[in-house]
Amino acid sequence: MHFASDNSGPAHPKVMQALMDTNDGYRMPYGAAGEMAAVRDRIREVFEAPEAAVYLVATGSACNALILATLCQPWQAVFCSEVAHIEEDECGAPEFFTGGAKLALVEAPDAMMTPEALRARIDRTDQGVVHGVQRGPVSLTTVTERGTVYSLDQLRGLAGVAKDYDLPVHLDGARFANALVTANHSPADMTWRAGIDAVSLGGTKNGLLGVEAAVFFDPAHAWEFELRRKRSGHLFSKHRYLSAQMLAYLTDDLWLETARAANAACARLVAGLRALDHVALRHPPQANMIYCAFPRGLHRKAKEAGAQFYSLGALDGDDDEMLGARLVCDWSASDENTDRFLEILGA
């Protein structure tokens, strides 16, 4: 009963096999091997973007921070949701890698910014006044940090506001595959056709050992990103082990297969939670993450039975008091474990 994070799940067997296969013999280092060329071609094909610049790093924080550093000057602001991963969970990495750019937080019900709120926040940022931070890129996240998914129209609306101010748009796609399965649109429609300039294409949360792809739809950013990646220590020497994972991920649409499995497991869990009167959903669960609340006593009972999930508050206190929880399903989640967890909560 593992619902703490999709980071905690196993890598897919096909990915592990790809690592074994690439471990035979010698390959040129630093991304010069044939696997990386195949990855680049495949990502360009997937996104219908033949000129896209594609690079691999091992972590989502590095991917986000290095992309933003490439799109942003140190004296600029990065506009993002008040609960964005770059705000809540990256230990100041975007500020560090950009050389001091400021995160400008936008009010975001259900973790989703609205065009009106984004425009208002941009307007409150001084432009051309030396005493204030200047306007910089907009960073969006889907799946959001509360489990919601931007629709295509919502992405277009937010990117449209950014374009009104001539600002670039970054998409944190740590769970992009899960969002894509939910939205049922093409990768191109959900990114560059909607006005996205660069995307952090996640894999670690969806069946990889540890790989993320930085994708720039304007190749003019390529050389600067390469320099920043090297200077920051994120250019792997034995790069073939990153390339092999990403290539396996994208071969025969494994990345969509694993995302569908994770989303389906979450949907099963949501249906069971909705059937329980003492469980309340706090945000619309639209992909593979759930924010809900149930009595503190059930938190303790479930954890004593071996369930792993995040309780959003102290476990000591009144058994009947409602306590928040975050539940995340990964590609390997089993119906048996889901049903067992629901049985405990329903008792």
N, C-alpha and C positions, 0 to 999 in steps of 0.2 A: 504494500500500500504506500507507494512513493508518489507524493503529490507536491513535494517541496519545490522542485524546479525541473524544467526540461534540460537544464545543465547536468542534472544528476543521473540521467539515463545513460545507457550504453551506446557505443558507436554501432552503426549498422554493420552486419557481417560482410556485406559487399564492400564497405569502406575498409574494413580490416583486411579483406582479401587483396584489395588494391594496394594497400601498404606492403603486404607480403610480396606482391608481384613486383613492385618498384624497388624492393630491397635487393634484387638480384643484380649484381654487377655494379658498374660505375655509371654515373650521370654527371653532366656538367652542373656546377653549383649556381646558386643565386638566381634561379629561374631561367637559366639558359638551356635547360633540358627540354626535350620534346613534349613532355607532359604539360608544361606551362603554355606552350604554343597551342596545344589542343584545348586547354582550359579557356584561353583567350578567345579562340575561335568559337567554342561552344557558348560562352557567355554572350558574345556578340550575336550569335544566332538566336539564342533565347530571347534577348531583348530587341532583336531586329535593329541592331545598332552597329553596322559594320566598321565604324570608325572609333568605337568606344575604347578608352584606355582602361585596362584591367590589371589589377595588382592584388596579391594575396598577403595577408598578415594572419597572425595566429589568434588574435583576440578581438572582440567587438569594440572594446574601449579604444584600442589602438586604431582600429578602422575608422571609428567615428572621429576621434581626435585628429588624426592625420588628414582626413578629408576636410574637416572644418578649418584646420590650419592652412590648407591649400586654398581654401575659398575666402579666407578672412585675414584682415590686417589686425595687428595687436591693439589698435585704438578703436576697433569696431565692436559692436554688440552682435551676439548670436541670439536670434529670437526663437524661443522654444516654449513648449508646454511647461507649466509650473511643476509637473511631475515627470518630466522627460528623464530618460536614463542618463543623459549627459548632465542633468542637474542633480539627480538623487543618488546615482550609483557609480560615478566614475572618478571620485576622489580628486576633482579639479583637473582631470586630464585634459579636457578641452582648453581650459584657461592656460595650462602649462604648455601644451604643444602649440597654441596660437601665439604664445609670448605675452599673454595677459588680456586677451579679449574677454569681455564681460558677457555673461549670460543674462539676457533680458527676458524675464519670465512672463508668460501670457496666461491669463485665466483660462482654464480648460475643463469644463464640466465633463465627467466621465473620461478625463485625460485627453479630450479632443478639442483642439483650438477651433474657433470659428473665424471666418474672414473678418467679421466686425471687430472681434477682440484683437486679432492680429494687427489690423489696420490702426486701431486706437493705440496699441503699444508702440508701433513704429512711429506714429505721429508724435508720441511723447518723447521720442529720442531726438536730441538736438542734432541738426545736420548743418555743418558749416560753421558751428560755434566752437572755438578752440577749447573751451572749458569742459565740454561734454563728450562722452563717447559717441562715435559715429555709427551710422546704420550699417549692418553687415548681413550675413546670410540668415536664412530661415531654416530651422531644422525641424522636421516632422518625424513622427514615429508611428509605424503600423506593422504589427499589432502594437497598440499603445501599452503603457505600463499599468493599465487597469483592465486589460483584456478586450478592449474595444477595437474596432477596425474602421478606418476611414473609407467611405465609399469613394467611387471614382469622381463623382461630382464634388465631394468635399475636398479631395486632393486638388482638383482643378481650381476650386474656389480659393484655396489657400495659396497655391502657387501663383494664381492670377494676381492676388494682392501683392505678393513679393515682386512680381514682374512690373507692377505699377510703379514700384520704387527702384526698379533695376537691381534687385537683390537676388543672388543665387539661392537655390533651394537644395538642401541635403535631406535625404530620407534615411533614417535609421531603420534598416530592414533586418534587424536581428532575427525576427520571426516573419520575414517577408513571405516565405512560402506559405505559412499558415494564413496570412492575410490574403494572399493570392487565391488560395482555395476558397476562402470565405467570399471574397468579392466576385470571383468567377469572371475575371478579366485577364487579358494578356499582360505579361510583364512590361511590354512596351507601353500599353495603355496606362498602367499603374505607375509609370515612371516618366520617361522623357516626353511622351505625348501629353502627359498631364502637366508638364512644366518642371519636372524634377531634373536637376543638373547633375547630381551625383547620388549614388546609393551605396550604403553599406549592406552588402548581400550576405546575410547570416547563414551559417551552416552548423556551428557548434551546438546550438539548441535543437537541431533537427536531424541528428544522426551522425555528425562528424566528430572526429576526435578533437579537433580544434583548428578551424580555418574559417576566415571571413574574406570576402572579396570586396575591394574598393573599385567601384565602377564609375568612371567619369564619361559622360556622354559627349563632352567637348574635349577632344584629345589635347587641346592647348595646355591643359593642366598636368599632362603626363610627366614632364621632366621635373617640375617642382615637386610633385608627389614622390617621385623616385628618390630625389635628394632628401626629402624629409623622412622617408621611410628608412633610408640608410643611416642618416644622421641620428635618428632616434633609437637605433639598434633593433629595428623590426624587419630587416631584410635577412631572411634565413639563409645560411650557407647551404645546408642540405634541403633546399627548397623543394626537391622532388616529393618529399613526404607531405608537404602542403598541397602541391599540385595533384598528386595521386588521389588525395581525399576529395578535392573539389571536382575532379574529373569523374570519379565514381558517383558523386552526388548528383551530377547533372546528366549522367548517362542513363538513357531509357527513362528519364523523368523520375529517378529515385527520390529527388528532393520533394516532388509533389506527392509521391506515394507516402512518404513518411509524414508529410504535413497533413494529408488526409487522415492517416491513422491517428495522429495526435488530436486533430479536431474532432474526429468521430468519438474517441475516448472521452473527450471533454463533453461532448453533447450527451453521451450516455450518463455521465456524472451529473450534468445539469438537470437532466430529466428526473433523475432520482432525487436530487436536492429539492427540486420544485414540488415534489410529492410530499415533502415533510413540512408540516405546519410550523415547526420551530426553527426552520432555516430561512434566512432572508438573503436574497441576492442584492448586492450593493451597487453593482454596475452590470450593464448588459454583457453577458459572456458570449463573445462573437467568434472566438477562435479556439485557443487551447488553454486559456487562463481564466480563473474564476475568483472574484472577490465576493465573499459572503460572510454571514455571521450566524453563529449558533451558540447555545448556552456553554459557558465556561466549563461546566462539569463534563460535557461531551468532548471538549478539547482534550481534557486530561484522560478521559476514558479511551478515546481513539489512539492517543499517543502511547498509553500503557499497553494497548493491543498491538503496537508496532507501526501505526500509521505515521508517516513523515509528511509534515506540511508546516507552513509558517502561521503561527498564531500572532495576531496583530495586537499584542497587549500581554499583560502579566497573567500567568496561569494561576497565581494565588488570588483567592477572592471568592465572592459569591458564586456558587455553582450555577445559579439560574440567570445570572447576568449575561447578556448577549456579548460575545467577543468575536471580533473580526478574524477572518482567515483568508489566506491566499492558497489556492489549489491550482497546480499546473500539471497538465498531462503531456507526456512525450510520446514518441512514435511507438515505444515498446509497451505502453500501458496495457494491462490485460483486463478483460471483462471480469474475470474472477476477483481480482484485487479491488476493482471499482465496486462490485456488488458487495464484497465483504465490508468495505468502508461504509457504504450506505446502510448496510445492516447494523453496524455499530451505532451510527448516528440515529437510526430509526428506533433503536431499542429504548 
